[in-house]
Amino acid sequence: MDELSSLMQGFAIALSLKNVLYMFVGVTLGVLIGVLPGLGGANGVAILLPLTFVLAQQPGGTTTAIILLSCIYWGALFGGAITSILFNIPGEPWSVATTFDGYPMAQKGEAAKALTAAFTSSFVGALVAVIIITFLSPVIARFALKFGPPEYFSVYLLTFCAFVGMSKGQAMKTVAAMMIGFALAAVGLDPVNSQLRLTFGHMELLQGFDFLIAVIGLFGIGEILLTLEEGLAFKGTRAKIDMRVVIDTWKELPRYWLTSIRSAAVGCFMGIVPGGATPASFMSYGLAKRLSPDGEKFGTGQIEGVIAPETAAHAAGTSALLPMLTLGVPGSPTAAVLLGGLLIWGLQPGPMLFVEQKDFVWGLIASMYLGNIAGLIVVLTCVPLFAAVLRIPFAIIAPVILVICAIGAFTVHNSMFDVWLMLGFGVMGYIFKKLDYPIAPLVLALVLGDRAETSFRQAMLGSQGDLTVFFSNWLVGGVTGLALVLLVWPVIAGWRQNLSAVR
């Protein structure tokens, strides 16, 4: 009951005219970001993060600022489906699986049906995730009060190992990307004794590499360079949505309730672990194809093939905020950007956030319900308008994105050095994409590297260098053991495949 009363207080905060206005502004911007290849949820939030500094300085402004940023993310999740279905161009990585059946539906004249199914499924996935956040966040927060340096390091270790063990690509590439992130996080002042390291005499690097600059370059500039090389052309037909199609589709969706529940469960798990929205969408699509009686028809325009990935992607994207709020461990690159925003505003994510900033936390949770409702309204009514954006030549869109990225990077410290760093990270992001190296582990290591190092060194100082401190009780030992299992899981899976091949 405490959770319900706190949630009601959160709704009272989130339903203020100012916050509702910023919800719709954030969702609209997010949908535009999701529609445009070259931008994305993480990059959109990163670009607009500096613009929230003024909001955060006002009384109660941190709640408004995080509502704006989170609604940009919800909008990006919604918007990624638009180009996937209409033009067979994934606006976001997690929208790739949606193209498998969404685009064939559009080719058959069922674009409105596919879009309605995608948006409604996204809303359902988010709703399930928010309910889980509502009732599990306080429990996890109270439990996390027992955490010390060894426990926190074990959680960070589990986060890093989860990316290795659950990556769908080559595990060594994930490890290599993460190691680069750790190296970049080590630049600047030592978090324990404040000694300089890896600055090579450059005063600009005293504060290290700002994660915001890295995210803008890696996600924004890197994708632009790749898109320019591929010569992407926008093609497609206009889409019209009327209420009759929406209502008819809603009548059909309950038939796939089991797919929705299963996909939401997969998405929530992958968001909390964290695995991310992209693997969640592929995993849910694969499960739906395997378990559906019409599985052999997937890829030809089955509505179930749209429901599964969209439900999972939105559930994963939303539930990724649970470990970020309760433990300070982001479940996705966008959650990592939001984590950085909280730190910049002077808020420390973790169990004490639910005690010291109760209004902020519950205002944010309430806005998750309202923000997704706002997103559903926006996308169902404005799809033709957003689709028309894709008719603008990419030669016009690309310079606009570059200018926005440069402004976002410059405003972090009002320094041109940051703009050059952004371009350097952009080239790095382009190289990563060309070599098929994942960027998310690098970003995660860059954001959490200092915190993980601090927890590890504090644990070592407290135990006088005894590594068994990470197995000193059932909690830290269980988390550390699970992390090590995930770390070696790719090796175990490879052995199992080899044994099956021999047999």
C-alpha positions as CSV (number, residue, x, y, z in Angstrom):
1,M,0.0,0.0,0.0
2,D,2.9,2.3,0.6
3,E,3.9,1.9,-3.0
4,L,0.3,2.9,-4.2
5,S,0.1,6.0,-2.0
6,S,3.6,7.0,-3.2
7,L,2.5,6.4,-6.8
8,M,-0.5,8.6,-6.3
9,Q,1.7,11.4,-5.0
10,G,3.9,10.8,-8.0
11,F,0.8,11.2,-10.3
12,A,0.0,14.5,-8.6
13,I,3.5,15.7,-9.5
14,A,3.6,14.3,-13.0
15,L,0.1,15.7,-13.9
16,S,1.1,19.3,-13.4
17,L,0.5,21.3,-16.6
18,K,4.3,22.0,-17.0
19,N,5.2,18.3,-16.8
20,V,2.4,17.2,-19.1
21,L,3.5,19.7,-21.6
22,Y,7.1,18.5,-21.5
23,M,5.8,14.9,-21.8
24,F,4.3,15.6,-25.2
25,V,7.3,17.7,-26.3
26,G,9.6,14.9,-25.3
27,V,7.6,12.2,-27.0
28,T,7.3,14.2,-30.2
29,L,11.0,14.8,-30.3
30,G,11.6,11.2,-29.5
31,V,9.5,10.0,-32.4
32,L,11.3,12.2,-34.8
33,I,14.6,10.8,-33.4
34,G,13.3,7.3,-33.9
35,V,12.2,8.0,-37.4
36,L,15.5,9.5,-38.5
37,P,18.3,7.0,-39.2
38,G,21.5,8.5,-37.8
39,L,19.9,9.5,-34.5
40,G,18.7,7.1,-31.8
41,G,17.3,7.0,-28.3
42,A,20.7,7.2,-26.6
43,N,22.0,9.9,-28.9
44,G,18.8,11.9,-28.8
45,V,18.8,12.0,-25.0
46,A,22.6,12.8,-25.0
47,I,22.2,15.7,-27.4
48,L,19.3,17.3,-25.5
49,L,20.8,16.6,-22.0
50,P,22.7,19.9,-21.9
51,L,19.5,21.8,-22.7
52,T,17.9,20.4,-19.4
53,F,20.5,22.2,-17.2
54,V,18.2,25.3,-17.0
55,L,15.2,23.1,-16.1
56,A,17.1,21.2,-13.4
57,Q,18.1,24.4,-11.6
58,Q,14.5,25.4,-11.0
59,P,12.5,24.2,-8.0
60,G,11.4,20.7,-8.8
61,G,13.1,21.0,-12.1
62,T,15.0,17.8,-11.9
63,T,11.7,15.9,-12.1
64,T,10.7,17.9,-15.2
65,A,14.1,17.4,-16.8
66,I,14.1,13.6,-16.3
67,I,10.5,13.4,-17.6
68,L,11.5,15.2,-20.7
69,L,14.5,12.9,-21.3
70,S,12.6,9.7,-20.5
71,C,9.7,10.7,-22.8
72,I,12.3,11.3,-25.6
73,Y,13.3,7.7,-25.1
74,W,9.7,6.4,-25.1
75,G,9.1,8.4,-28.3
76,A,12.2,6.9,-29.9
77,L,11.0,3.4,-29.1
78,F,7.7,4.2,-30.8
79,G,9.3,6.0,-33.7
80,G,11.7,3.2,-34.7
81,A,8.7,1.1,-35.9
82,I,7.5,3.7,-38.4
83,T,10.4,3.5,-40.8
84,S,10.7,-0.2,-40.3
85,I,7.1,-0.9,-41.4
86,L,6.7,1.8,-44.0
87,F,10.1,1.8,-45.7
88,N,11.9,-1.3,-44.5
89,I,14.5,1.0,-42.9
90,P,15.0,0.3,-39.1
91,G,15.0,3.7,-37.4
92,E,16.6,1.9,-34.4
93,P,18.6,-1.3,-34.0
94,W,15.8,-2.9,-32.0
95,S,13.4,-2.3,-34.9
96,V,15.2,-4.6,-37.3
97,A,13.1,-7.6,-36.2
98,T,10.0,-5.5,-36.9
99,T,10.9,-5.2,-40.5
100,F,10.6,-9.0,-41.0
101,D,6.8,-9.0,-41.0
102,G,6.0,-5.3,-40.7
103,Y,7.2,-4.3,-44.1
104,P,5.5,-7.2,-45.9
105,M,2.3,-6.2,-44.3
106,A,2.8,-2.6,-45.6
107,Q,3.5,-4.1,-49.1
108,K,0.1,-5.9,-48.8
109,G,-1.7,-2.6,-48.0
110,E,-1.9,-3.3,-44.3
111,A,0.5,-0.6,-43.2
112,A,-2.1,1.0,-40.9
113,K,-2.8,-2.4,-39.3
114,A,0.9,-3.1,-38.8
115,L,1.6,0.3,-37.3
116,T,-1.4,0.1,-34.9
117,A,-0.3,-3.4,-33.8
118,A,3.3,-2.1,-33.3
119,F,2.3,1.0,-31.3
120,T,-0.2,-0.9,-29.1
121,S,2.2,-3.7,-28.4
122,S,4.9,-1.2,-27.5
123,F,2.5,0.4,-25.0
124,V,1.6,-3.0,-23.5
125,G,5.3,-4.0,-23.1
126,A,6.0,-0.6,-21.4
127,L,3.0,-0.9,-19.2
128,V,4.1,-4.4,-17.9
129,A,7.6,-3.0,-17.3
130,V,6.4,0.1,-15.4
131,I,4.2,-2.1,-13.2
132,I,7.2,-4.2,-12.3
133,I,9.2,-1.0,-11.6
134,T,6.4,0.3,-9.4
135,F,6.3,-2.7,-7.1
136,L,9.9,-4.0,-7.3
137,S,11.9,-0.7,-7.1
138,P,11.2,-0.1,-3.3
139,V,11.9,-3.7,-2.5
140,I,15.2,-3.7,-4.4
141,A,16.1,-0.3,-2.9
142,R,15.5,-1.5,0.7
143,F,17.5,-4.6,-0.1
144,A,20.3,-2.6,-1.6
145,L,20.8,-0.7,1.6
146,K,22.7,-3.7,2.8
147,F,25.3,-3.2,0.0
148,G,28.9,-2.3,0.7
149,P,31.9,-1.9,-1.7
150,P,32.2,-5.7,-2.3
151,E,28.4,-6.0,-3.1
152,Y,28.5,-3.0,-5.4
153,F,31.5,-4.3,-7.3
154,S,29.8,-7.7,-7.7
155,V,26.8,-6.0,-9.2
156,Y,29.0,-4.1,-11.6
157,L,30.9,-7.3,-12.5
158,L,27.6,-9.0,-13.2
159,T,26.6,-6.1,-15.5
160,F,29.8,-6.4,-17.4
161,C,29.8,-10.2,-17.6
162,A,26.2,-10.2,-18.7
163,F,27.1,-8.2,-21.8
164,V,29.8,-10.9,-22.6
165,G,27.7,-13.9,-21.8
166,M,24.5,-12.7,-23.5
167,S,25.9,-11.0,-26.5
168,K,24.6,-12.4,-29.8
169,G,27.9,-11.5,-31.5
170,Q,31.4,-12.7,-30.9
171,A,32.2,-12.6,-27.2
172,M,35.8,-11.5,-27.7
173,K,34.6,-8.5,-29.7
174,T,32.4,-7.5,-26.7
175,V,35.3,-8.0,-24.3
176,A,37.6,-5.9,-26.6
177,A,35.0,-3.1,-26.8
178,M,34.6,-3.2,-23.0
179,M,38.4,-3.0,-22.4
180,I,38.6,0.1,-24.6
181,G,35.8,1.6,-22.5
182,F,37.7,0.8,-19.3
183,A,40.9,2.4,-20.8
184,L,39.0,5.6,-21.7
185,A,37.4,5.7,-18.2
186,A,40.8,5.5,-16.6
187,V,41.9,8.9,-18.2
188,G,42.0,11.8,-15.8
189,L,42.1,11.9,-12.0
190,D,42.4,8.7,-10.1
191,P,39.1,8.3,-8.2
192,V,40.8,7.1,-5.0
193,N,44.0,9.1,-4.6
194,S,43.3,11.9,-7.2
195,Q,46.6,11.4,-9.0
196,L,46.8,12.2,-12.8
197,R,46.9,9.3,-15.2
198,L,46.9,8.9,-19.0
199,T,46.6,12.6,-19.6
200,F,49.9,12.9,-21.4
201,G,50.3,16.5,-20.3
202,H,47.0,17.7,-21.8
203,M,45.1,19.9,-19.3
204,E,41.9,19.3,-21.2
205,L,41.9,15.6,-20.1
206,L,42.1,16.4,-16.4
207,Q,38.4,15.5,-16.1
208,G,38.7,12.5,-18.4
209,F,36.5,11.7,-21.4
210,D,33.0,13.0,-20.8
211,F,30.5,10.2,-21.5
212,L,28.2,12.7,-23.2
213,I,30.8,13.6,-25.8
214,A,31.5,9.9,-26.4
215,V,27.9,9.0,-26.8
216,I,27.2,11.8,-29.3
217,G,30.2,10.9,-31.4
218,L,29.8,7.1,-31.2
219,F,26.1,7.0,-31.9
220,G,25.4,10.1,-33.9
221,I,28.5,10.9,-36.0
222,G,29.4,7.2,-36.4
223,E,26.0,6.4,-37.8
224,I,26.0,9.4,-40.1
225,L,29.4,8.4,-41.6
226,L,28.2,4.9,-42.1
227,T,24.9,6.1,-43.7
228,L,26.8,8.4,-46.1
229,E,29.0,5.6,-47.2
230,E,26.1,3.3,-47.9
231,G,24.2,6.1,-49.8
232,L,21.0,5.4,-48.0
233,A,17.9,6.5,-50.0
234,F,14.5,7.0,-48.5
235,K,11.7,5.4,-50.4
236,G,8.1,4.5,-49.4
237,T,4.5,5.3,-49.6
238,R,2.3,7.4,-47.5
239,A,0.4,5.8,-44.6
240,K,-3.0,6.7,-43.4
241,I,-4.5,5.7,-40.1
242,D,-8.2,6.0,-39.3
243,M,-10.0,5.0,-36.1
244,R,-11.8,2.1,-37.9
245,V,-8.6,0.4,-38.7
246,V,-7.3,1.1,-35.1
247,I,-10.5,-0.4,-33.5
248,D,-10.5,-3.4,-35.9
249,T,-6.8,-4.1,-35.0
250,W,-7.5,-3.8,-31.3
251,K,-10.2,-6.4,-31.6
252,E,-7.8,-8.8,-33.2
253,L,-4.9,-8.2,-30.8
254,P,-6.3,-10.2,-27.7
255,R,-5.9,-13.4,-29.8
256,Y,-2.2,-13.0,-29.3
257,W,-2.2,-12.4,-25.5
258,L,0.2,-15.3,-24.8
259,T,2.7,-13.8,-27.3
260,S,2.4,-10.4,-25.6
261,I,2.9,-11.8,-22.1
262,R,5.9,-14.0,-23.2
263,S,7.5,-11.1,-25.1
264,A,7.0,-8.7,-22.2
265,A,8.6,-11.2,-19.8
266,V,11.6,-11.6,-22.2
267,G,11.9,-7.8,-22.6
268,C,11.8,-7.1,-18.8
269,F,14.4,-9.8,-18.1
270,M,16.7,-8.5,-20.8
271,G,16.3,-4.9,-19.7
272,I,17.1,-5.7,-16.0
273,V,20.0,-8.1,-16.7
274,P,20.9,-6.0,-18.9
275,G,20.8,-7.5,-22.4
276,G,19.1,-4.6,-24.1
277,A,16.1,-3.9,-26.4
278,T,17.8,-5.2,-29.6
279,P,18.5,-8.8,-28.4
280,A,15.2,-8.8,-26.6
281,S,13.3,-8.1,-29.9
282,F,15.2,-10.8,-31.8
283,M,14.7,-13.3,-29.0
284,S,11.0,-12.6,-28.8
285,Y,10.6,-12.9,-32.6
286,G,12.4,-16.2,-32.6
287,L,10.3,-17.6,-29.8
288,A,7.1,-16.4,-31.4
289,K,8.1,-18.0,-34.7
290,R,9.0,-21.3,-33.0
291,L,5.9,-21.5,-30.8
292,S,3.2,-20.0,-33.1
293,P,1.0,-22.4,-35.1
294,D,1.6,-20.0,-38.0
295,G,5.3,-20.0,-37.5
296,E,6.1,-21.1,-41.1
297,K,4.3,-18.0,-42.4
298,F,6.5,-15.6,-40.5
299,G,8.3,-13.2,-42.8
300,T,5.3,-13.0,-45.2
301,G,3.3,-10.4,-43.2
302,Q,2.1,-12.0,-39.9
303,I,0.8,-9.5,-37.3
304,E,2.2,-11.8,-34.6
305,G,5.7,-11.1,-36.1
306,V,5.1,-7.4,-35.3
307,I,3.6,-7.8,-31.9
308,A,6.5,-10.0,-30.5
309,P,9.5,-7.7,-31.2
310,E,7.8,-4.5,-30.4
311,T,6.4,-5.7,-27.1
312,A,9.8,-7.0,-26.0
313,A,11.8,-3.9,-27.2
314,H,9.6,-1.5,-25.3
315,A,9.5,-3.7,-22.2
316,A,13.3,-3.9,-22.2
317,G,13.8,-0.2,-22.8
318,T,11.5,0.7,-19.9
319,S,12.7,-2.0,-17.4
320,A,16.3,-0.9,-18.0
321,L,15.6,2.0,-15.7
322,L,14.9,-0.4,-12.7
323,P,18.6,-1.3,-12.0
324,M,19.6,2.3,-12.8
325,L,17.3,3.8,-10.2
326,T,17.8,1.2,-7.4
327,L,21.4,0.3,-7.8
328,G,22.9,3.0,-10.1
329,V,23.6,0.3,-12.7
330,P,22.1,1.2,-16.1
331,G,20.4,-1.5,-18.1
332,S,20.9,0.1,-21.5
333,P,23.0,2.8,-23.2
334,T,20.1,5.2,-22.9
335,A,19.8,4.4,-19.2
336,A,23.5,5.1,-18.9
337,V,23.0,8.5,-20.4
338,L,20.1,9.2,-18.0
339,L,22.3,8.0,-15.2
340,G,24.9,10.6,-16.2
341,G,22.2,13.2,-16.3
342,L,21.2,12.4,-12.7
343,L,24.8,12.6,-11.6
344,I,25.2,16.0,-13.3
345,W,22.1,17.3,-11.5
346,G,23.5,16.3,-8.2
347,L,21.4,13.1,-7.7
348,Q,23.0,9.8,-6.7
349,P,21.0,6.8,-8.1
350,G,20.8,4.0,-5.6
351,P,18.7,3.0,-2.6
352,M,19.1,6.3,-0.8
353,L,17.4,8.1,-3.8
354,F,14.1,6.5,-2.7
355,V,14.6,8.1,0.8
356,E,16.2,11.5,0.0
357,Q,14.4,12.2,-3.3
358,K,11.1,10.5,-2.9
359,D,9.1,13.0,-4.9
360,F,11.6,12.8,-7.8
361,V,11.5,9.0,-8.0
362,W,7.7,8.6,-7.8
363,G,7.2,11.5,-10.1
364,L,9.4,9.8,-12.7
365,I,7.6,6.4,-12.2
366,A,4.2,8.1,-12.6
367,S,5.4,9.8,-15.7
368,M,6.3,6.5,-17.2
369,Y,2.6,5.6,-17.2
370,L,1.5,9.0,-18.6
371,G,4.4,9.3,-21.0
372,N,3.6,6.1,-22.8
373,I,0.0,7.1,-23.0
374,A,1.1,10.4,-24.5
375,G,3.3,8.5,-26.9
376,L,0.5,6.2,-28.0
377,I,-1.7,9.2,-28.7
378,V,1.0,11.0,-30.7
379,V,2.0,8.2,-32.9
380,L,-1.5,7.0,-33.7
381,T,-2.6,10.5,-34.8
382,C,0.6,11.8,-36.4
383,V,2.1,8.9,-38.4
384,P,1.5,10.5,-41.8
385,L,3.3,13.7,-40.7
386,F,6.3,11.8,-39.3
387,A,6.5,9.5,-42.4
388,A,6.7,12.7,-44.6
389,V,10.0,13.6,-42.9
390,L,11.6,10.7,-44.7
391,R,10.9,12.4,-48.0
392,I,13.4,15.1,-47.2
393,P,16.7,14.4,-49.1
394,F,19.4,12.9,-46.8
395,A,21.7,15.6,-48.1
396,I,19.6,18.0,-46.1
397,I,19.1,15.8,-43.0
398,A,22.7,14.9,-42.5
399,P,24.1,18.4,-42.1
400,V,21.2,19.2,-39.7
401,I,22.1,16.2,-37.5
402,L,25.8,17.1,-37.6
403,V,25.1,20.7,-36.4
404,I,22.8,19.4,-33.6
405,C,25.6,17.0,-32.5
406,A,28.2,19.7,-32.6
407,I,26.0,22.1,-30.5
408,G,25.3,19.3,-28.0
409,A,29.0,18.5,-27.6
410,F,30.1,22.2,-27.3
411,T,27.5,23.0,-24.6
412,V,28.9,20.4,-22.2
413,H,31.9,22.4,-21.3
414,N,31.7,25.3,-23.8
415,S,34.9,24.0,-25.4
416,M,35.8,23.4,-29.0
417,F,38.1,20.6,-27.7
418,D,35.0,18.7,-27.0
419,V,33.7,19.1,-30.5
420,W,37.0,17.6,-31.8
421,L,36.7,14.8,-29.3
422,M,33.2,14.2,-30.6
423,L,34.4,13.9,-34.1
424,G,37.2,11.5,-32.9
425,F,34.6,9.3,-31.2
426,G,32.5,9.5,-34.3
427,V,35.3,8.0,-36.4
428,M,35.7,5.3,-33.7
429,G,32.0,4.5,-33.8
430,Y,32.3,4.2,-37.6
431,I,35.2,1.9,-37.4
432,F,33.4,-0.2,-34.7
433,K,30.4,-0.5,-37.0
434,K,32.5,-1.5,-40.0
435,L,34.3,-4.1,-38.0
436,D,31.1,-5.3,-36.4
437,Y,32.2,-4.4,-32.9
438,P,29.4,-3.6,-30.4
439,I,29.4,0.0,-29.0
440,A,27.1,-0.6,-26.0
441,P,29.8,-2.4,-23.9
442,L,32.2,0.4,-24.6
443,V,29.7,3.0,-23.4
444,L,28.8,1.0,-20.4
445,A,32.4,0.6,-19.4
446,L,33.1,4.3,-19.9
447,V,30.2,5.2,-17.6
448,L,30.7,2.6,-14.9
449,G,34.5,2.1,-15.1
450,D,35.3,4.6,-12.4
451,R,32.6,3.5,-10.1
452,A,33.5,-0.2,-10.5
453,E,37.2,0.6,-9.9
454,T,36.4,2.7,-6.8
455,S,34.2,-0.1,-5.3
456,F,36.9,-2.7,-6.1
457,R,39.7,-0.7,-4.5
458,Q,37.6,0.1,-1.4
459,A,36.8,-3.6,-1.0
460,M,40.5,-4.4,-1.3
461,L,41.5,-1.8,1.2
462,G,38.9,-3.0,3.7
463,S,40.0,-6.7,3.3
464,Q,43.7,-5.9,3.1
465,G,43.9,-7.3,-0.4
466,D,42.0,-10.6,0.2
467,L,40.0,-11.5,-2.9
468,T,37.8,-13.9,-0.9
469,V,35.9,-10.8,0.3
470,F,33.8,-11.2,-2.9
471,F,32.7,-14.6,-1.6
472,S,32.4,-13.6,2.1
473,N,28.6,-13.9,2.3
474,W,25.7,-15.5,0.3
475,L,24.8,-12.2,-1.4
476,V,28.1,-11.1,-2.7
477,G,29.2,-14.7,-3.4
478,G,26.0,-15.5,-5.3
479,V,26.3,-12.4,-7.5
480,T,30.0,-12.9,-8.1
481,G,29.5,-16.6,-9.0
482,L,26.7,-15.8,-11.4
483,A,28.9,-13.1,-13.0
484,L,31.7,-15.6,-13.5
485,V,29.3,-18.2,-15.0
486,L,28.1,-15.6,-17.5
487,L,31.6,-14.6,-18.3
488,V,32.6,-18.2,-19.3
489,W,29.2,-19.1,-20.8
490,P,30.3,-18.5,-24.4
491,V,33.0,-21.0,-23.9
492,I,30.6,-23.5,-22.4
493,A,28.1,-23.0,-25.3
494,G,30.9,-23.5,-27.8
495,W,31.9,-26.8,-26.1
496,R,28.2,-28.0,-26.2
497,Q,28.0,-27.2,-29.9
498,N,31.2,-29.1,-30.6
499,L,30.0,-32.1,-28.7
500,S,26.6,-32.1,-30.5
501,A,28.4,-31.9,-33.8
502,V,30.6,-34.9,-32.9
503,R,27.6,-36.9,-31.9
